[in-house]
Amino acid sequence: MDSIKKTDNFVFQTYQRQGKAFVKGQGVFLWDEDGKKYTDFLAGIAVVSLGHCHPKITEAIQRQASTLVHVSNLFYTMPQADLASKLCEKSFADRVFFANSGAEANEAAIKLSRRYFQKKGEKNRFKIITMEQSFHGRTMATLSATGQDKIKDGFYPLLKGFAYVPFNDIDALKNEIDETVCAIMLEPVQGEGGVIPADPDYLIAVRELCNDKKILLIFDEIQCGMGRCGTLFAHELYGITPDIMTLAKALGNGLPIGAMLATQDAATGFDFGSHATTFGGTPLATAAGLEVVNIISKEIFLDKVCQIGEYFNEELKKLKEKHTRVLDVRGKGLLLGMELDKDAGSIVVELFKKGFIINGIQDKILRFVPPLIIEKQEIDRLIKELDSLL
Ligand SMILES: Cc1ncc(COP(=O)(O)O)c(C=O)c1O
């Protein structure tokens, strides 16, 4: 039985896959079982930001895999200590909690913000305001936080204590604030919801509101962080910082890892035993993560992401000028979206046949999240095909 038949027979049918099995990846390219080469503008959904099998990451994984893979969080290890201190050095944060996925990092952020106030005796402060169209994960708490009804179907009742407001609407947010609110949680650039950046004035006003009302501000940077928007963290584009931030996806360049970062003050919400996960911050995952942060945080690397992101954005905008089917082009850095009048799916399928991997979200939007090492010539090739398909 081939891999496709076997998967379809034995793996839960929760993913609608495109009918190819991949066997090899290198840089921005992937190869399927028939030896056909593809240019990857999806990067495993904004994960393989340094490209497939980046030599330095491969070397870090191999080195760590042959030294020490797992000992549990009952003990100390150097890779975990190094990655935590590096993330704090590069961000607003003072402390890091390691998890294994984005949903788990967000789960930790939700738990931390509730416990922060409950520990202070403010037991009624449990409500978390999130944004319509947001995506925060598929566990019950993160699904409850997510502002999209379609993915909640069949899972009710969800967790109590979440409220949803339109994104980029400061009045709607202010109207939802009451004495029960413990946190506001948002993606500085919404990914799954349609590649929608926060307006600068809005994000600054949200920070001020949180300061005024002593509410914790959580940024979910699982998709938009780690260099994706041209700065190490997307909120740097806005000149403000959150109290809590979550990361995952690109942090391990493909090795599963998530992280919740917090200020010293917010971190006081957790004590010994408040939260835990067996696999959080294994030496293997954190050794890879450390190498990823070392590479992505270099100014020269981030400058290139900005330049190439701008070029890609401009080229997509030229297609908008040319084709009435294109309603909008938006995004930051290399997190870009093209909104069509209808049916992004057929373009995705046609591009796939021509050897380009992108994906469609919210029915009408083409999302481009290539490895951050993508070059102009690959972008030019994609634009040419997209032009003729449009
Ligand atoms: C912004 C955001 N938050 C959370 C998640 C959930 O991450 P994971 O799939 O690793 O649980 C995702 C995944 O797409 C995401 O884009």
The ligand as an SDF file (V2000), in Angstrom:
LIG
                    3D

 16 16  0  0  0  0  0  0  0  0999 V2000
   -2.0110   32.6810   15.5960 C   0  0  0  0  0  0  0  0  0  0  0  0
   -2.0650   31.2270   15.9360 C   0  0  0  0  0  0  0  0  0  0  0  0
   -2.2470   30.8570   17.2020 N   0  0  0  0  0  0  0  0  0  0  0  0
   -2.2840   29.5660   17.5540 C   0  0  0  0  0  0  0  0  0  0  0  0
   -2.1450   28.5570   16.6280 C   0  0  0  0  0  0  0  0  0  0  0  0
   -2.1960   27.1290   17.0420 C   0  0  0  0  0  0  0  0  0  0  0  0
   -0.9410   26.5410   16.9500 O   0  0  0  0  0  0  0  0  0  0  0  0
   -0.7800   24.9590   16.8990 P   0  0  0  0  0  0  0  0  0  0  0  0
   -1.4010   24.4810   15.6370 O   0  0  0  0  0  0  0  0  0  0  0  0
    0.7000   24.7300   16.9670 O   0  0  0  0  0  0  0  0  0  0  0  0
   -1.4830   24.4140   18.1100 O   0  0  0  0  0  0  0  0  0  0  0  0
   -1.9680   28.8960   15.2870 C   0  0  0  0  0  0  0  0  0  0  0  0
   -1.8550   27.8560   14.2460 C   0  0  0  0  0  0  0  0  0  0  0  0
   -2.0920   28.0690   13.0820 O   0  0  0  0  0  0  0  0  0  0  0  0
   -1.9270   30.2720   14.9250 C   0  0  0  0  0  0  0  0  0  0  0  0
   -1.7500   30.6470   13.6550 O   0  0  0  0  0  0  0  0  0  0  0  0
  1  2  1  0
  2  3  1  0
  2 15  2  0
  3  4  2  0
  4  5  1  0
  5  6  1  0
  5 12  2  0
  6  7  1  0
  7  8  1  0
  8  9  2  0
  8 10  1  0
  8 11  1  0
 12 13  1  0
 12 15  1  0
 13 14  2  0
 15 16  1  0
M  END
$$$$
